[in-house]
Amino acid sequence: MLTKDHAQEGLSRAYVHAVAAAARVNLRMGHEFDYGFDGQFEGITLRGTRHVNDGYPLDFQLKCSWNWTADETDILWSLKTKTYNDLVTREPEAVGVILVLMCLPAAEADWVAITEESIMLRKCCYFTTLSGAPAATETSTKLVKIPRASVLNAANVTAALAAERSRRKGLFP
């Protein structure tokens, strides 16, 4: 039987796969060696009649937890500072990176419901871009706030990729 952590990882990966397919963007996950980032979204463009990657990817770090809280506007979650530092120390000229957090219900029995008509994966993923000074130590946690409006869905992935494209074009006119 999978560990609880691996089950959570599998569910979060399934969610991201479904969203990428719905957004009709390319998804890369599972690098041969893991150096802090779990995957990458990339838009597709037409070159004549051929579909090709558009060259403006967006990296992401994928996390999953049942141990989160919410207020009226934000999801509140404690992120390990080593991961926080990975996200905030990326050079501005580099490919952009977002944190994606899958928020599961506390009760494991409520994570997935499957019927003949549907598969329901509870709750959802949220995403944000983190910025700020790196944490002084990499052995603690940092409370992060993710706007509840930033649900990882097809429209928001498409918008995030468009924003990354604009940002990169602004860096290299």
TORBA-790121 format. One line per field, with one value per atom (N, C-alpha, C, CB): residue number from 1; residue in one letter; x, y negated, z. Coordinates in pm, 1 decimal. Atoms other than C-alpha are relative to their C-alpha. Glycine has a CB too. Layout:
resi	(NUM	...) $
resn	(A	...) $
xx	(X	...) $
yy	(Y	...) $
zz	(Z	...) $
***
This chain:
resi	(1	1	1	1	2	2	2	2	3	3	3	3	4	4	4	4	5	5	5	5	6	6	6	6	7	7	7	7	8	8	8	8	9	9	9	9	10	10	10	10	11	11	11	11	12	12	12	12	13	13	13	13	14	14	14	14	15	15	15	15	16	16	16	16	17	17	17	17	18	18	18	18	19	19	19	19	20	20	20	20	21	21	21	21	22	22	22	22	23	23	23	23	24	24	24	24	25	25	25	25	26	26	26	26	27	27	27	27	28	28	28	28	29	29	29	29	30	30	30	30	31	31	31	31	32	32	32	32	33	33	33	33	34	34	34	34	35	35	35	35	36	36	36	36	37	37	37	37	38	38	38	38	39	39	39	39	40	40	40	40	41	41	41	41	42	42	42	42	43	43	43	43	44	44	44	44	45	45	45	45	46	46	46	46	47	47	47	47	48	48	48	48	49	49	49	49	50	50	50	50	51	51	51	51	52	52	52	52	53	53	53	53	54	54	54	54	55	55	55	55	56	56	56	56	57	57	57	57	58	58	58	58	59	59	59	59	60	60	60	60	61	61	61	61	62	62	62	62	63	63	63	63	64	64	64	64	65	65	65	65	66	66	66	66	67	67	67	67	68	68	68	68	69	69	69	69	70	70	70	70	71	71	71	71	72	72	72	72	73	73	73	73	74	74	74	74	75	75	75	75	76	76	76	76	77	77	77	77	78	78	78	78	79	79	79	79	80	80	80	80	81	81	81	81	82	82	82	82	83	83	83	83	84	84	84	84	85	85	85	85	86	86	86	86	87	87	87	87	88	88	88	88	89	89	89	89	90	90	90	90	91	91	91	91	92	92	92	92	93	93	93	93	94	94	94	94	95	95	95	95	96	96	96	96	97	97	97	97	98	98	98	98	99	99	99	99	100	100	100	100	101	101	101	101	102	102	102	102	103	103	103	103	104	104	104	104	105	105	105	105	106	106	106	106	107	107	107	107	108	108	108	108	109	109	109	109	110	110	110	110	111	111	111	111	112	112	112	112	113	113	113	113	114	114	114	114	115	115	115	115	116	116	116	116	117	117	117	117	118	118	118	118	119	119	119	119	120	120	120	120	121	121	121	121	122	122	122	122	123	123	123	123	124	124	124	124	125	125	125	125	126	126	126	126	127	127	127	127	128	128	128	128	129	129	129	129	130	130	130	130	131	131	131	131	132	132	132	132	133	133	133	133	134	134	134	134	135	135	135	135	136	136	136	136	137	137	137	137	138	138	138	138	139	139	139	139	140	140	140	140	141	141	141	141	142	142	142	142	143	143	143	143	144	144	144	144	145	145	145	145	146	146	146	146	147	147	147	147	148	148	148	148	149	149	149	149	150	150	150	150	151	151	151	151	152	152	152	152	153	153	153	153	154	154	154	154	155	155	155	155	156	156	156	156	157	157	157	157	158	158	158	158	159	159	159	159	160	160	160	160	161	161	161	161	162	162	162	162	163	163	163	163	164	164	164	164	165	165	165	165	166	166	166	166	167	167	167	167	168	168	168	168	169	169	169	169	170	170	170	170	171	171	171	171	172	172	172	172	173	173	173	173) $
resn	(M	M	M	M	L	L	L	L	T	T	T	T	K	K	K	K	D	D	D	D	H	H	H	H	A	A	A	A	Q	Q	Q	Q	E	E	E	E	G	G	G	G	L	L	L	L	S	S	S	S	R	R	R	R	A	A	A	A	Y	Y	Y	Y	V	V	V	V	H	H	H	H	A	A	A	A	V	V	V	V	A	A	A	A	A	A	A	A	A	A	A	A	A	A	A	A	R	R	R	R	V	V	V	V	N	N	N	N	L	L	L	L	R	R	R	R	M	M	M	M	G	G	G	G	H	H	H	H	E	E	E	E	F	F	F	F	D	D	D	D	Y	Y	Y	Y	G	G	G	G	F	F	F	F	D	D	D	D	G	G	G	G	Q	Q	Q	Q	F	F	F	F	E	E	E	E	G	G	G	G	I	I	I	I	T	T	T	T	L	L	L	L	R	R	R	R	G	G	G	G	T	T	T	T	R	R	R	R	H	H	H	H	V	V	V	V	N	N	N	N	D	D	D	D	G	G	G	G	Y	Y	Y	Y	P	P	P	P	L	L	L	L	D	D	D	D	F	F	F	F	Q	Q	Q	Q	L	L	L	L	K	K	K	K	C	C	C	C	S	S	S	S	W	W	W	W	N	N	N	N	W	W	W	W	T	T	T	T	A	A	A	A	D	D	D	D	E	E	E	E	T	T	T	T	D	D	D	D	I	I	I	I	L	L	L	L	W	W	W	W	S	S	S	S	L	L	L	L	K	K	K	K	T	T	T	T	K	K	K	K	T	T	T	T	Y	Y	Y	Y	N	N	N	N	D	D	D	D	L	L	L	L	V	V	V	V	T	T	T	T	R	R	R	R	E	E	E	E	P	P	P	P	E	E	E	E	A	A	A	A	V	V	V	V	G	G	G	G	V	V	V	V	I	I	I	I	L	L	L	L	V	V	V	V	L	L	L	L	M	M	M	M	C	C	C	C	L	L	L	L	P	P	P	P	A	A	A	A	A	A	A	A	E	E	E	E	A	A	A	A	D	D	D	D	W	W	W	W	V	V	V	V	A	A	A	A	I	I	I	I	T	T	T	T	E	E	E	E	E	E	E	E	S	S	S	S	I	I	I	I	M	M	M	M	L	L	L	L	R	R	R	R	K	K	K	K	C	C	C	C	C	C	C	C	Y	Y	Y	Y	F	F	F	F	T	T	T	T	T	T	T	T	L	L	L	L	S	S	S	S	G	G	G	G	A	A	A	A	P	P	P	P	A	A	A	A	A	A	A	A	T	T	T	T	E	E	E	E	T	T	T	T	S	S	S	S	T	T	T	T	K	K	K	K	L	L	L	L	V	V	V	V	K	K	K	K	I	I	I	I	P	P	P	P	R	R	R	R	A	A	A	A	S	S	S	S	V	V	V	V	L	L	L	L	N	N	N	N	A	A	A	A	A	A	A	A	N	N	N	N	V	V	V	V	T	T	T	T	A	A	A	A	A	A	A	A	L	L	L	L	A	A	A	A	A	A	A	A	E	E	E	E	R	R	R	R	S	S	S	S	R	R	R	R	R	R	R	R	K	K	K	K	G	G	G	G	L	L	L	L	F	F	F	F	P	P	P	P) $
xx	(83.6	0.0	89.0	-95.6	-72.7	122.3	-4.0	-58.4	4.0	217.5	-101.3	141.0	93.9	-21.2	61.2	-39.3	-68.4	237.4	0.4	143.7	-2.8	266.4	-140.0	61.2	138.0	-113.3	-33.3	-100.1	23.7	-132.0	72.3	46.3	-76.3	139.8	-69.3	144.3	69.1	-45.0	-126.0	-34.5	121.5	-369.8	32.0	-81.3	-35.8	-200.8	51.1	106.5	-48.8	-26.0	-117.1	101.8	117.6	-358.1	-76.5	-92.4	68.9	-517.1	72.1	-6.7	-77.1	-236.4	-9.4	148.1	16.4	-256.7	-134.8	14.1	134.0	-632.1	-10.5	-105.5	6.4	-594.0	79.0	53.7	-80.7	-315.3	-73.7	137.6	75.7	-527.6	-116.9	-51.2	112.6	-829.3	46.0	-74.1	-55.0	-609.9	63.9	103.0	-62.1	-465.8	141.8	-85.2	-140.8	-109.0	83.7	25.7	-91.4	193.1	39.2	125.5	-38.1	288.0	119.4	-117.8	-116.1	624.9	9.6	133.0	-15.3	654.6	96.5	-137.4	-83.8	896.9	134.7	-70.2	-136.4	1246.6	76.9	70.5	-80.8	1503.4	60.0	111.5	-55.4	1665.4	-79.6	153.3	83.2	1464.4	88.8	-103.1	-74.8	1629.4	-93.5	106.3	85.6	1341.8	-123.8	77.7	117.1	1089.5	-61.2	37.1	69.3	826.4	-45.2	-117.6	49.2	714.6	-1.8	-136.0	0.0	652.7	-122.5	130.5	106.3	355.3	61.9	-122.1	-43.3	413.5	-112.4	127.3	102.2	174.7	39.9	-27.4	-18.2	133.3	-43.2	-81.4	34.8	130.3	-0.4	98.7	0.5	67.7	109.4	-137.6	-97.9	355.7	-46.2	151.1	66.3	170.0	-112.9	100.7	99.8	-31.9	55.4	-48.8	-67.6	211.4	-10.9	148.4	4.4	160.0	138.7	-106.5	-132.0	481.8	-6.6	109.5	-11.1	578.4	32.6	108.2	-19.2	570.9	129.4	-115.5	-128.8	902.5	-8.0	67.4	17.5	758.6	-58.9	-91.0	50.3	729.9	-12.6	91.5	14.6	635.2	23.3	-141.6	-30.9	794.1	-93.6	146.5	78.2	608.5	56.9	-145.1	-26.2	668.9	-137.6	84.6	129.5	378.9	4.5	-41.7	13.0	279.0	-144.1	42.8	133.1	-18.0	-9.7	-31.2	14.6	-154.5	-146.7	69.3	130.2	-458.6	10.2	-49.7	-26.4	-300.9	13.5	127.4	5.4	-401.3	-123.4	-4.1	118.8	-648.3	-33.7	22.7	43.0	-842.5	-67.7	-96.0	79.8	-969.1	-86.3	90.4	91.3	-1204.0	67.7	-63.6	-66.1	-940.8	115.4	50.0	-123.4	-644.3	-2.4	117.1	-36.6	-528.6	128.4	18.1	-116.7	-275.4	63.8	-39.1	-68.1	-13.3	146.7	-13.2	-140.9	329.4	86.3	19.6	-90.2	591.2	139.0	3.3	-137.8	935.8	85.3	58.4	-79.3	1186.3	98.3	74.9	-89.3	1419.5	-74.4	55.0	80.9	1137.0	-32.0	-129.7	24.0	1047.3	121.1	-30.7	-121.9	1409.3	20.6	121.2	-9.2	1406.4	-86.1	-43.1	95.8	1106.8	34.7	-138.1	-23.5	1217.5	138.4	-20.1	-135.8	1582.6	25.7	100.3	-19.3	1527.1	30.9	-125.3	-40.0	1696.6	-115.7	123.0	111.0	1453.5	-0.8	4.7	-7.5	1578.5	-36.6	139.7	28.0	1505.4	-148.0	43.2	138.4	1187.5	-73.0	-9.6	79.1	913.9	-38.0	-125.3	36.3	805.3	-116.2	122.0	112.6	484.9	-2.2	-132.7	29.3	393.8	-143.4	20.5	133.6	97.3	-24.2	-14.7	34.1	-71.1	-134.9	-1.3	124.7	-331.0	-48.4	19.9	60.1	-559.3	-101.4	-67.0	89.3	-719.6	-81.4	79.9	72.3	-990.7	81.9	-139.7	-74.0	-861.4	-25.1	-38.5	34.8	-1044.2	38.5	-150.6	-48.0	-871.3	-114.5	99.0	114.7	-1205.0	-71.7	-98.7	65.5	-1320.5	83.9	-32.4	-88.3	-1030.0	-54.2	135.5	44.6	-1181.9	-134.6	105.4	127.1	-1533.7	-17.7	-120.7	13.0	-1587.2	-135.4	115.7	126.2	-1920.1	6.4	-123.4	8.7	-2025.6	-6.0	-122.5	18.9	-2100.2	116.4	-120.7	-103.7	-1797.4	108.9	-60.5	-103.8	-1476.2	14.4	138.5	-10.3	-1461.0	123.4	-128.7	-122.8	-1126.5	-15.3	128.8	23.1	-1167.4	131.6	-98.9	63.6	-1074.5	49.3	30.5	-54.8	-854.2	144.2	-85.3	-134.3	-514.2	-12.8	92.3	-15.5	-426.3	144.2	-36.0	-136.7	-120.6	32.8	21.0	-46.1	89.1	145.7	-18.7	-140.9	419.1	48.4	24.2	-55.1	630.0	116.0	45.6	-113.0	872.8	39.3	-35.2	-48.2	1076.0	140.1	-92.4	-135.3	1400.1	-0.5	52.7	-8.3	1516.3	-1.3	127.4	-1.2	1466.2	143.4	-92.1	-135.9	1779.1	39.6	13.9	-27.9	1750.9	-87.5	-23.4	77.3	1636.2	-56.0	86.0	47.4	1521.8	-127.3	107.6	124.1	1197.8	-111.4	16.3	109.8	869.5	-33.4	-124.9	43.9	724.3	-146.8	87.2	141.1	354.7	-16.4	-80.8	26.1	248.8	-150.5	58.6	139.8	-76.4	-18.0	-41.3	30.6	-223.4	-142.0	15.3	135.2	-519.9	-97.8	2.7	100.6	-833.5	-50.2	-116.7	39.9	-909.7	94.0	-3.9	-100.8	-598.3	-15.4	141.1	24.3	-756.7	72.2	-154.3	-67.1	-546.8	-106.6	114.2	96.3	-787.8	49.4	-144.2	-45.7	-763.3	17.5	-98.9	-8.0	-835.0	118.0	-130.2	-110.2	-583.8	136.3	-15.0	-127.0	-309.5	29.0	-3.7	-17.2	-364.2	41.8	-130.7	-34.6	-351.7	141.5	-101.0	-134.9	-36.7	105.4	14.2	-94.8	136.3	9.0	-41.4	-2.2	34.9	78.3	-144.3	-73.6	169.8	149.7	-51.6	-141.7	497.2	58.7	17.7	-46.4	526.5	25.2	-103.9	-15.8	474.2	119.1	-127.6	-112.5	721.1	132.3	-9.0	-124.9	990.2	27.7	-6.4	-20.3	936.2	43.0	-129.3	-39.7	968.9	144.6	-91.3	-139.3	1302.0	98.3	19.4	-88.4	1441.5	-67.8	34.1	69.5	1296.8	69.7	-12.5) $
yy	(117.2	0.0	-124.8	0.9	127.1	-351.1	-68.4	-92.5	84.9	-580.1	-111.7	-58.3	112.4	-866.8	-112.9	-51.5	104.9	-1112.7	30.4	-16.6	-35.6	-921.5	-4.3	139.5	11.2	-899.8	-146.5	59.9	142.7	-1278.1	-49.3	-80.1	41.0	-1326.5	47.6	55.7	-52.6	-1103.0	-77.5	145.6	77.7	-1294.8	-139.4	-10.2	134.2	-1632.4	4.5	-62.5	-14.9	-1508.9	23.8	117.2	-25.0	-1379.9	-129.7	104.0	129.3	-1720.5	-86.7	-73.8	84.1	-1902.8	54.2	-7.9	-58.9	-1659.0	-37.1	153.0	31.9	-1718.5	-147.4	33.7	143.2	-2097.5	-32.6	-82.3	25.7	-2098.5	47.3	70.2	-49.8	-1885.4	-92.3	142.9	91.0	-2113.8	-133.2	-23.3	126.2	-2419.9	17.8	-56.0	-35.1	-2241.2	-56.0	-51.9	38.6	-2314.8	123.9	-107.3	-110.5	-2090.1	3.0	-12.3	-18.3	-1949.5	93.3	55.4	-86.2	-1813.7	21.0	-62.2	-33.3	-1633.7	116.1	35.0	-114.9	-1394.8	-4.8	122.6	5.8	-1507.5	122.4	-129.8	-114.8	-1231.6	-22.9	26.5	37.0	-1412.6	-118.9	-33.6	104.4	-1633.0	-102.6	60.3	110.0	-1965.9	-112.9	-51.4	100.1	-2144.9	-40.1	-117.5	38.7	-2185.7	125.4	-104.1	-123.2	-1930.5	6.8	17.3	-5.5	-2031.2	-134.7	58.2	119.4	-2282.9	2.6	-9.9	20.8	-2415.4	-74.1	-80.1	77.5	-2536.5	-5.6	61.0	20.2	-2684.3	61.7	-147.8	-55.6	-2547.1	-106.1	133.2	95.1	-2760.6	72.1	-120.0	-54.9	-2696.4	-65.4	-20.5	47.2	-2727.2	60.3	41.9	-53.3	-2695.2	91.4	76.7	-97.7	-2378.8	91.4	83.7	-85.0	-2232.4	-61.1	20.2	42.6	-2255.2	17.1	81.2	-5.0	-2340.4	-72.7	-63.7	73.1	-2451.0	-144.7	62.7	141.5	-2830.2	-59.2	-78.4	49.1	-2864.1	-87.3	-75.2	81.0	-3042.7	85.6	-122.1	-89.7	-2777.6	-70.6	120.9	45.7	-2826.1	120.9	-65.1	-109.2	-2603.0	-3.8	-7.6	-2.1	-2489.9	98.9	34.3	-89.0	-2334.4	44.8	-71.4	-56.3	-2103.3	56.9	108.5	-48.7	-2041.8	43.2	-108.6	-47.5	-1867.7	13.2	134.7	-5.8	-1893.6	3.6	-119.1	8.9	-1835.6	-94.9	140.7	82.1	-2057.5	-147.0	48.4	138.4	-2402.0	-64.1	-9.8	71.8	-2669.4	-106.4	-63.6	106.1	-2939.3	-110.4	55.6	110.9	-3283.1	-46.8	-117.4	45.0	-3491.6	-17.3	-129.5	30.7	-3572.5	92.3	-138.8	-74.1	-3337.2	141.9	-74.6	-129.9	-2981.9	-23.3	110.5	17.8	-2971.6	136.8	-66.0	-129.3	-2698.6	-22.0	76.6	7.6	-2638.3	78.4	53.4	-54.9	-2575.9	13.3	-89.6	-14.8	-2437.7	-111.5	139.9	114.4	-2721.1	36.9	-60.8	-36.7	-2523.7	-11.6	144.5	13.1	-2510.8	-146.3	81.7	143.7	-2874.8	-67.4	-63.9	59.9	-2970.2	38.0	42.4	-40.2	-2768.2	-90.3	147.0	78.1	-2971.4	-149.0	16.9	145.3	-3322.0	-40.7	-52.0	37.2	-3305.4	19.9	79.6	-16.0	-3234.3	-135.3	63.2	124.1	-3496.5	-56.3	24.8	60.5	-3746.2	34.1	-149.0	-30.9	-3657.9	145.2	-29.1	-142.5	-3288.0	23.2	80.0	-41.6	-3103.2	-22.4	149.5	24.2	-3202.9	130.3	-78.7	-118.1	-2967.8	-34.4	52.2	15.5	-2922.5	115.5	-7.3	-103.9	-2729.1	44.9	-51.4	-57.3	-2496.2	85.1	84.5	-74.6	-2364.1	67.4	-91.9	-77.3	-2086.4	4.6	145.3	0.4	-2134.2	113.3	-137.2	-114.0	-1808.4	-17.2	131.9	-3.1	-1759.7	75.3	66.1	-66.8	-1644.2	150.4	-59.4	-142.4	-1309.9	66.2	18.8	-69.3	-1077.0	60.9	109.3	-59.8	-910.2	-101.0	57.8	104.5	-1245.2	-48.7	-116.9	49.4	-1289.3	25.4	63.8	-39.0	-1105.1	71.0	92.0	-71.1	-996.2	35.7	-86.3	-46.3	-787.9	67.7	97.6	-63.4	-700.6	29.8	-90.8	-25.9	-584.4	-130.2	86.0	129.0	-948.5	-96.3	-64.8	100.3	-1128.8	51.4	-127.4	-15.2	-1134.5	-137.2	52.2	126.0	-1399.6	5.9	-28.1	11.6	-1499.2	-124.7	-7.5	112.6	-1718.0	-46.0	38.5	128.2	-2008.5	-58.8	-94.6	49.3	-2182.9	-44.3	-116.3	59.2	-2329.1	-150.7	56.8	144.7	-2693.4	-27.8	-70.7	31.8	-2871.1	-144.5	28.1	136.8	-3177.2	-11.1	-41.2	31.0	-3340.8	-59.4	-97.7	50.9	-3396.6	-94.0	115.5	92.0	-3682.9	-42.9	-124.2	47.3	-3831.1	49.4	43.9	-40.0	-3776.8	147.3	-87.1	-140.3	-3418.5	10.9	66.1	-26.8	-3267.8	26.3	121.2	-12.9	-3271.0	145.6	-78.1	-141.0	-2902.5	85.3	36.4	-88.3	-2615.2	119.7	48.0	-111.9	-2396.2	-34.2	42.5	39.4	-2570.0	-7.1	-136.4	20.6	-2666.7	-147.4	81.9	138.4	-2989.3	4.3	-74.6	6.8	-3070.8	-75.9	-67.4	66.5	-3150.3	-18.7	81.8	30.0	-3305.7	11.6	-142.6	-18.4	-3197.7	-50.8	151.1	53.0	-3396.4	110.9	-109.7	-100.5	-3183.4	-15.8	-8.5	22.3	-3340.7	70.4	-149.4	-62.0	-3166.7	151.9	-36.7	-143.3	-2826.7	42.9	32.7	-51.4	-2620.8	64.6	103.1	-50.4	-2578.7	-38.6	-56.4	22.6	-2595.6	-148.8	61.7	143.8	-2969.6	-64.1	-70.9	60.9	-3059.3	47.6	29.5	-47.0	-2839.8	-74.4	153.2	73.8	-3003.8	-144.7	2.9	137.8	-3349.8	-8.9	-55.5	0.5	-3262.3	16.8	111.7	-16.7	-3144.5	-127.6	119.0	126.6	-3464.6	-106.4	-49.5	96.0	-3671.7	30.5	2.0	-37.4	-3475.8	-38.0	151.4	38.9	-3531.5	-151.2	41.5	146.1	-3907.4	-41.7	-67.2	32.3	-3918.0	28.3	79.2	-37.6	-3736.4	-92.8	147.5	90.6	-3954.6	-138.3	-11.0	128.7	-4263.9	0.9	-35.3	-10.6	-4136.5	-3.1	128.3	-12.0	-4079.6	-64.8	149.8	67.8	-4345.8	18.1	-147.2) $
zz	(0.0	0.0	0.0	121.6	3.8	-83.9	135.6	-107.4	-118.4	198.5	-23.1	32.3	10.3	271.9	-82.3	140.5	76.3	135.3	-149.6	49.9	142.2	-192.9	-60.4	-19.1	48.5	-224.9	-27.7	103.2	19.9	-179.6	-125.7	123.5	118.7	-441.7	-127.7	6.2	118.2	-687.0	-32.3	20.2	23.1	-640.7	-52.2	128.3	46.7	-684.3	-143.9	92.1	138.1	-998.6	-96.1	-9.5	83.6	-1136.9	-25.6	66.3	13.3	-1073.5	-103.7	137.7	92.5	-1255.9	-142.7	44.3	133.8	-1549.1	-59.9	6.1	49.4	-1579.6	-39.5	106.4	30.0	-1566.7	-126.6	118.4	120.7	-1828.1	-124.9	10.2	115.6	-2060.2	-31.8	26.3	20.8	-2009.4	-58.0	131.3	50.5	-2077.1	-137.5	98.3	127.9	-2382.5	-9.8	-116.7	-4.7	-2277.5	25.1	109.6	-22.5	-2263.5	147.4	-90.6	-138.7	-1925.4	4.9	84.2	-24.4	-1824.1	149.7	-57.7	-142.3	-1492.9	11.7	66.0	-27.0	-1337.3	-68.4	-40.2	50.7	-1424.2	47.4	45.5	-40.5	-1410.3	138.5	-102.8	-129.8	-1117.5	51.9	-9.8	-58.1	-880.2	70.3	98.7	-59.6	-803.7	40.2	-96.9	-60.5	-635.6	-77.5	24.1	77.6	-916.7	-61.6	-110.2	36.1	-1009.1	-145.0	87.6	136.1	-1353.7	-66.6	-2.6	83.0	-1623.0	-90.4	-83.6	98.6	-1818.7	-117.6	61.0	116.6	-2173.4	-101.4	-63.6	101.3	-2425.1	-133.3	-17.6	133.5	-2774.0	-100.1	-19.0	104.4	-3086.4	-134.4	-1.5	135.9	-3453.8	-82.3	-67.6	98.2	-3697.9	-131.1	36.9	118.7	-4025.1	45.7	-92.2	-45.1	-3966.7	108.5	-117.8	-98.6	-3713.3	139.4	-38.0	-140.1	-3336.1	61.0	80.5	-63.7	-3147.8	134.3	-92.1	-126.1	-2796.2	-30.9	92.8	31.6	-2781.6	55.3	52.2	-49.3	-2593.4	122.8	-106.3	-120.1	-2287.8	112.1	-29.0	-104.4	-2016.1	134.6	13.8	-137.3	-1652.8	90.3	25.0	-91.8	-1388.4	120.0	46.1	-123.6	-1078.0	100.1	-29.7	-112.7	-740.7	47.9	116.4	-35.7	-652.0	140.8	-100.3	-136.6	-292.6	23.1	102.8	-33.7	-134.4	150.8	-69.8	-144.8	217.6	39.5	65.7	-64.8	432.6	119.5	44.8	-117.3	699.7	-40.2	72.2	44.6	571.7	63.4	-157.2	-46.3	678.9	-103.2	141.7	91.7	500.7	79.4	-109.3	-51.0	584.4	-116.2	57.8	104.9	370.6	-135.3	40.6	127.1	107.4	-36.3	3.6	26.1	144.1	56.2	57.9	-54.4	192.2	78.4	-113.7	-86.2	477.7	20.5	137.6	-6.4	478.3	35.4	-134.6	-39.6	631.9	-97.6	143.5	101.0	363.7	60.5	-127.6	-48.0	443.3	-59.0	-37.8	46.3	421.6	-109.7	115.7	110.8	194.2	-133.0	18.9	121.0	-61.9	-26.6	12.2	13.9	1.9	-64.4	137.7	54.8	-69.0	-145.7	81.8	141.0	-393.0	-87.7	-17.4	78.0	-508.9	-6.2	58.1	-2.5	-405.1	-48.1	139.2	41.2	-510.6	-149.0	78.5	144.3	-877.9	-61.9	-66.6	67.5	-1096.7	-82.7	-90.5	74.0	-1256.1	-149.4	16.3	143.3	-1606.2	-30.9	-51.8	18.9	-1553.5	-28.4	123.8	17.5	-1638.9	131.8	-45.4	-120.0	-1393.6	69.9	-34.9	-78.4	-1117.6	93.0	81.6	-90.6	-919.7	99.4	-78.2	-98.2	-608.2	-24.4	148.1	13.6	-657.9	123.7	-132.8	-120.1	-343.6	-17.5	123.0	-1.4	-352.2	143.5	-58.4	-132.7	-52.2	7.7	31.3	-18.5	55.3	127.8	4.5	-128.0	318.8	104.3	-16.8	-107.5	657.0	0.6	135.4	-1.7	630.0	-131.8	27.0	120.3	385.2	-81.2	38.9	69.7	300.7	-89.7	101.5	78.9	154.8	-119.0	89.1	105.6	-89.0	-140.2	13.2	135.0	-388.9	9.1	-69.5	13.0	-484.4	-146.8	53.0	138.4	-796.9	-17.2	-38.0	38.4	-955.0	-148.7	34.3	143.4	-1297.6	-79.3	-31.0	66.5	-1381.0	12.8	53.4	-21.3	-1241.3	92.7	56.8	-102.0	-1050.8	64.8	-61.5	-72.5	-782.1	89.0	84.0	-78.0	-640.0	85.7	-92.3	-90.7	-333.9	59.4	111.9	15.8	-271.5	-132.1	121.1	125.7	-531.7	20.9	-55.6	-5.7	-614.8	-12.2	-112.6	8.5	-562.6	-41.1	136.5	39.5	-699.6	30.6	-148.1	-23.1	-632.8	-40.6	148.3	17.7	-711.0	130.7	-120.7	-125.0	-401.8	-28.5	90.5	11.6	-357.8	140.6	-89.7	-128.2	-79.6	26.0	111.3	-38.7	100.9	38.1	117.7	-41.2	149.1	152.5	-57.5	-144.3	493.8	43.8	36.2	-51.5	710.1	23.5	128.8	-24.4	793.2	-90.6	148.6	87.0	576.5	75.6	-115.3	-81.5	865.1	75.9	97.6	-66.5	961.3	-103.5	73.2	94.7	797.8	-6.9	40.4	19.3	665.2	-39.9	-109.0	33.4	658.1	-131.0	113.6	127.4	303.0	-15.5	-119.4	30.6	188.2	-150.3	51.1	141.4	-142.4	-22.0	-44.1	21.8	-274.8	-40.8	-107.9	32.8	-284.8	-142.9	97.3	138.7	-623.5	-97.6	-30.2	86.9	-760.7	-3.9	47.7	18.0	-820.0	-126.9	-8.0	119.6	-1058.7	-88.3	36.9	97.8	-1348.7	-138.7	26.6	137.6	-1727.3	-30.3	-99.1	29.9	-1750.4	71.4	40.2	-74.8	-1478.1	-47.5	147.2	57.2	-1627.8	-129.5	-25.5	125.2	-1965.8	28.5	-83.2	-35.9	-1802.8	57.4	101.1	-57.7	-1604.6	-108.8	105.1	110.6	-1922.6	-84.0	-88.7	74.8	-2104.0	77.0	-27.7	-81.8	-1813.2	-3.8	145.2	7.1	-1820.1	-135.7	25.3	133.6	-2195.0	-5.2	-108.2	-1.6	-2148.4	85.3	52.2	-87.6	-1860.0	-69.3	130.7	66.8	-2059.5	-119.1	-47.3	113.7	-2367.0	49.3	-84.9	-58.4	-2143.0	47.3	116.1	-44.5	-2012.0	-117.1	79.9	117.4	-2361.0	-119.8	-30.5	110.1	-2593.4	-133.9	30.1) $
***
